[in-house]
Amino acid sequence: MTETSTPIVPHAPPVITAKPARFDSIMRPIRAFQPSYIPVVMVYFAYGALGLIDVTRDLWIKESLSFTPSQLAGIAVWLMLPWTVKMVFGELVDTVPIFGSQRKAYVLIGAAFMATGLVILAGAAGRWLTIARADHLYIFGAMLVAIGTVVQDVVADAMSTEVVARTDANGNERPDDVVRVELGMVQVLGRLAVSAGVLAVAGLSGWLADLMSRQAVFLIALIIPAISVAGVFLRGIETTERRPIDWRILGGGIVFGIVVVALGVGGMPFGQEIIFIISMAVVCYMLGLVTAELDHKTRMGILFSTIIVFSFRSAPTVGDGFFWWTLDELNFDAAFYGTLRQTGAILSIAVMWIFSRQLTETSVTKTLLWIAIASGVLSLPNIGLVYGLHQWTEATFGFGARTIAFVDSAASSPFVQLSMVPLLTLTAWYAPPGHRATWFALMASLMNIALVASQLQTKYLNDIFVVGRGQYAELGPLLVWAVTLSLIIPVAAILLFGKRAVTHAHVKHD
């Protein structure tokens, strides 16, 4: 088979400038969009649309599987491993064409992994796949979905830097501030696409879980990998950049992956912690290789910015116990969770859209500081629910737990996507030619290692404050500690390193 897709070429600059008009924040995402962005946004849309299975999966785990919240946090560490070895996929996408393709072919491969994983989950839930216990089939199916998502994400990340031209039609260098703003807008559009995917299925995720069997929902989700494939066929694009394989990255990443699998299969004590330490060492070493050509000041600025974002993403969460408690004690159901997700997705897109200019032109430190503080404040209603706040509000004001949860979810939902835009823009700006997928993959690997740290801390908290099905006496202290740490860790990092971190797309306005 011969690849005939159109190569990525410089396009006419979008109608955005470094000097926005009064209402440019509203119109900028529309004016910035280019047809060449279609494959990127459709892959990101499919990633967000995977949320279609979230409520069904979580209810199936509670109803039919035997995992505790602590075990689920540990499993989440293993499911993050494909993301921590993302540099292997990135190096392959940068250097190894498949039938002449470095973009389309890998999107197809990712879709195949996702589809296979979804079929396995459906078979386990429907009990017609009996080659292993349902618990084990869940882990295997979820791992395949994760691998497929990572492969597609690597391709989309690389394309998100390639669709922005560094030169104009005459071959002249475009101004740095304009390129930075456009790179930032591509990242905003990517996050908007993820949010749009979430929005498209948020309500459905709960409503389908309420109306259909678990296996039926997993099978319906097969449309999601088809969406990502459709994007590259609607406007198939390929990179023109070629370079030899860097075996320090590819070989090192493969060896690292083998070690990780051996530790996981062997059941070594503290295996997850050992993997975390090895992952950090490997990724930081490889980042050092890729950034070797940057000047020392820039490298240090990127380092401190990365530490701040790492700290933000490594903060612990409460785990699955709170979700189970809302089902058992507050009588929340799948349909209500669908409504929560739908509302949150709408607000996430609205906030991202309205603040697109600020997100692309404000420093990492300022953005994450206000997000951390706001997230901490907006977690207070959940703590209040555990300690009976809803009983007082219902007696005094006439509204109870569902109203509190609805308002809290709606207010806090945009922050997950907002927090990633500053780092993605920074990463896109410094992505070196010929290493774009690898560079993005390494930075993403580091950020996903932060999520491993988050899950490890979540596991530790759940080991200290034990909650389970019908056992929620220690949920209050667990939630208080999780919220407190999620505020202290990022704020401390910002105070320590904020002044030495680099800013991105810092554009002066008249």
N, C-alpha and C positions, 0 to 999 in steps of 0.2 A: 504494500500500500504506500502510495506517495502522498506526502503532506502538501496540500495546495492552499493552505490558509494564507491570508494576507499578512505580511509582516507588519510589526508595529513601526509606524513612521511618525515623524513630527506632524502635528495637526495645527490648524489655525488656533491661536490662543483664544480661550473663552472670554466672554464679555464680562470680565471682572478686572478690577484694578486695585492698586495698593491704596487708592484714595476713594473709599466707598461713599456713595451718596447717603442721604439721611435714612432711607428705607432699604438700603442695600442688604441688611441682615435678613430681611424677609425674602427678597428676590434672588439673593446670591446663589443658593443651591440650584435653582432652576436655570439661571443664566450660565452657571459654571458647567452644566452637564454637557458631555460630548458623546456622540454615538460610539466612539471607541471605548467608552467606559462600560458598555452593556455587559460583556462577559464578566467583568469584575463585580459589578453590582448584583448580577444574577447568582454568582457563586456565594456572595455574602448573604443574599436574600435566602438562599437555600439553607445556609448555616443557621440563620435565625428561625426559619420555618421548622427546623428539627424539634423545636419546642412543642410541636404537635403531639409528641409522645410523652411529654414530661409528666402530666397529671396521671395518665394511664400507667406509666412506668412506676411512679411513686406509690400509687394505690396498689398495684400488683405486688410490689415489694412488701408492703405492709400486710396485705391479705394472704399471700401465698408463699413467700420466701421466709427464711429463718434468720436473716441478718439483724443484728442490733444496730443502733445508731453509731456506736463506736466502730463496729465492723464495717459499716457503710462508709464511714470517713476513711478507713484504711483502704477499702476497695477503690474509693475515689482517687487515692494516691496512685494505685496501679493504673487506673484508667487515664491518668494524666501523663503516663510514661510516653505514649506516642508524641505528645506535645513537647516533652523535654528532649526527645531525640529528633526534633524537627529539622535540625541542621543536616541530617542524612538525606531527608527528602529534598531539602533546599539545594544541596549540592548536586543531587541527581537531576533536579529540574534545571539547574544552571548549566549542566555539562553533558548529560546523557540523553540525546534525542531518541525517541521510540518511533520507528517508522518515519523519521524526519521531524517529529514533533516534540517540542519542549514545553508546550502549554496544553493543547487540546488533548493529547494522549493521556497526560497525567490527570486531567479532569475526569476522563472516562474511567481510568483505573480507580480513582477515589470513589466515583459513583458505584462501581462494582463492589467495592468493599462495604460501602454503606448499605447497599441493597441486600447483600448477603447477611450482614449483621441484623437487619430488620426482620428478615425471614426467620432467622434463628430465634429472635425474641418472640416472634409470632408463634413459632412451633413450640417453644417452651411454655408460653402462656396458654396455648390451646391444647397442650399435653399430647400433641401428635408427633412431637420430636422427642424421642425417649432414649437417645444414645448416651445421655448423661443426666445427672440430677438437674432440676430446674435452676437451683442456685448457681451451678457451674455454667449452665447454658446462658444464664443472664450475663455473667462476667464475660464469657466468650463473645456473645453477640454484641454487647456494649463496647467491647474492645475493638471489634471489627468496624463498628460505626465510627468510633473515635479515630481509627487509622484512616478511614476514608475521608473523614472531615479534615484531618490534618493535611493530607495530600492535596486536597482541593484548596485549602486555605493557603498553603505554600504558593500555589500557582497564582491565586488572586493577589496575594501580597506582592509578588514579583511584578505582576502586570500593573498594579496600582502605582508603581514608580515609573514604569516604562511608558505609560500613556501620557505622561507629562513631558512635553518637549523642552529640552534645554537650549535649543537654538530656534531661530525663526526661519521663515521660508528661504531666506537668503543665506542661511548658514551662520548668522551672527548670534553671539551669546545673548540670551534673553536676560533682563535684569534679575538679580538674585531675589529681590523682595517679591517680584511677580511670580517667579518659579516656586518660591516657598509657599506663597499664599495658595497657588494652584495645587501644589502637593497636599497642603492642608485640606483644601476643599475636596480632593479625591478621598482623603481619609474620612472626612465628614460624610461624604456621600456613601462611603462604604459602611460607616456606622448607621447611617440612615437606612441603608438597604437591610442590614441586620435587624434593625428595629422594625422595618416594614415586614420582614419575614415573621418576626415575633407577633406583630399586629395581625397579620393575616391568619394566624392559627391560634392566637392566645385564647380567645373565647372558645374556639372549636376544641382546644385541648381538654377543657373541662366538660364541655357539653357532650362531646363524643364519648369521653370516659364515663359519663352518666348514662348514656343511651346505648352504647355498643359494647361488645365483648372486648376483652383486652387484646386478643389476637387480631381482631378486625381492625383495631386502631393501628397496630404495628404494620399491618398489610397496607392500609390506606396510605401510610407514611412513605411507601415506595415511590410516590409521586415526587418526593422531595429531591432525591438524586437525579431524577429525570429533568427537573427544573434547571439544575446546575449544568447538566449536559446541553440542554437547549440553548443556554447562553453562549457557549462557544461555537455552536453551529449557526446561531443567528448572525453572529459576527465573529467568525473564527480568526484569531490573531496569533501570531508567533513572533518570538523575539528574533532579532538578527544578531544578537550577541552570542559569541562562541568563545570558549576557553577550555584548556585542558582540565582534567579532574585534579583537584587538590586532595591527594590521598591522606594528607594530615587531617583533613576534615572528614572526608567520606570514610576512610579506613578507621580513623579514630572513633567516628560516630558508630560504625558497625560493631567494632569491638566493645564499645560502651553499651550498645544495645544487647549484645550477647551476654555481657556481665550482668546487666539488669535482669534479663530473662532467667539466667541461672540463679540469681539471688531470689527471684520470685518463686520459681519452681522448687528450689531447694528448701524453702521455708526457713532460711537462716534467721536467728534472733536479731532483732533490730535491723532487718533487711531494708525496710523502707527508709530508715534514717541513714543507713550506709549509702543507699541509692541517692538520697538527697545530697549528701556530701560529695559523692563522686560526680553527680550531675553538675553541681555548682563548679567544681574544679574543671571539668571538661569544657563546659560552655564558656566559662571565663577565659580559659586558655585559647579557645578557638576565636572568641571575640578579639582577643589580643592580636591574633594572626591577621584577622580581616581588617582591623583598624590601624595596622602598623604604619600605613602611609599618611595618616592624619597627624597634624602637629600635636605636641604634648598638651597644650592648653585646651584644645578642642577635645582630645581624648579624656582629659580629666573632667571637663564640663559634662560630657556624655556620661561618664562614670557616676558623677554625683546625681545627675538627673535620673539615671537608671536606678540608683540606690533608693531614691525617693519613691519612684513608681513601684519598685520591688517591695518596699515596706508597706505601701498602700495595699497591694494585692496579697501580701502574706498574712494579713490580719486574720484571726480565726473567725469562724461562724458558729452558730449554735448547733448545727447539725439537723438531723431529721426528727429529733424528738419534739421540737416545737410544732412542726407540721402534723405529727401524729396527735399531739395534744389538742390542736384546733379541731381535728376530726372527732376525737373521742369526747372532749369536754365542752367544746363550743358548738359542736354539731355542724361545723362547716362541711359542705359537700363538694363533689367534683364540679357541679355547675357553678357554684359560687366562686370556686377558684378560677374557673374559666372567665367569669366576669372580672375578677381582680386582674388577671393577666391581660385581658382585653383593654381595660382602662389604663393600666400601667403602660402598655405598648403605645397607646395613642399619645399619652403625655410624654413618653420618651421621645417620640418623633417630633412632637411640637417643641419641646425644650431644645433638642438638638438643632432643629431648623432655626429657631429664633436666635439661638446663641452661636450659630455657625461662625460668625465673624470673630467673636470673642475667643472661641475655642481655637481658631487657627492663628490668632495673633497675640495670645496671652501665654505667659511662661508656664512651664510645667508646675513650678512650685505654687504659684498663686491659684491655678486651677484646682490642684489636688488639695490645697489647704482648705478652701471653702467647701469642697466636696466632702472631705473627711469630717469637718465640723458639722455640716448639714446632715450627713449620714448618721452621726452619733446622736444628734438631737432627734432625728426622725425615728430612731430605734426606741425611744422612750415609751411610745404608746404600746409597743409589744410587751415591754417589761410591765407596764401598767395592767395589761390584760391578764398576765400570769398571776398578778397579785390582786385581781378582782376589780380593777378600774371599771370594767363594763357594768358591773352590778351597781356601782354608785351612779354612773352616768345614766343608766336606764331608769333608776329610781328618781333621779333629780331632773334630768333633761329629756328623758323619753327615748334615748337612743342607746343601743348596746354594743355588743362585741363586733357584729358585722359592720356597723357603721365605722367604728374605730379602725378596724382592719382595712376597710375600703379606703378611707382617707389616708391612712399611713402608707398603704401599698401604692396608691396613686402618687403621693408626694415623693416617695423614695425611689421609684422605679427608674427614672432617667439616669441615675448616677453611675450605674454599671457601664453603660456605653460612653457617657461623658468622660469618665476617668481615663479611657484608653486613647482618646483623640490626640492629646498633647504628645505622648510618647510615639504614636504612630507617625505623626507629622515629622517629629525629630528624626525618627528612623528613616523615613522616606527621603528626607533631605540629604542625609549622609550616605545613602545607599550607593556603593561604588559600582560602576559599570562592569558587567560580567560576573558580579557577585551579588546581584540584587536579591535573588531568592535565598541564597545562603545567608546574607546579612540579615534580611528580615526574619528568616527562620531562627537564626541564633538569638536575636533579640526577643523573638516570641518564645523561644525555648526558655530563656532566662525568666521571662514573665510567667511562664507556666510552671517553672520551678518554684516561683513565689506562691502559686496556687497549691503546689505540693506542701510547702511550708504551712500554708493556711490549713490544709486538711490534716496535717500532722498535729498542729496545735488544737484543731477541733477534736481530733481523736483523744488527745491528752485530757482536754477539758471534759469530754464525755466519759473518760475512765475515772476521773475524779468525782464528777457530779453525774452519777449513773441515772439515766432515764431509759424507759422502754415502753412497750405496749402496756398501757394501764398503770405505769409506774412513773409518776411525774412530780414526786415530792421535791426533787432537787432541780427541777427545771428553772425555777426563779434564780437561784445563785448561778447556774450555768449561763443563763441569758445575760445576767448583770456582768459577769466576767468577760463574756464574749464581746459585748458592746463596749466595755471599758477598754479592752485591749485593742479593738478595732479603731478606737479613737486615739489612744496614746501612741501606738506604734508609728503610724504615718506622720502624725504631728511632730513627734520627737525627731524623726528623720528630716523633716522639712526645716525644723529649727537648727539642726546640726549642719546640714549640707546645702540648704537652700541658696545661700549667697554664692556658692561656688558652682552651682548647676548652670547649664546653658539654657538660654531661652530659644524659642523657635518662632519663625515668621514674625519677628518683632518689627513691625512696620510703623513708621512715623506718619502721622496724619496732620494735615494743615488745619 
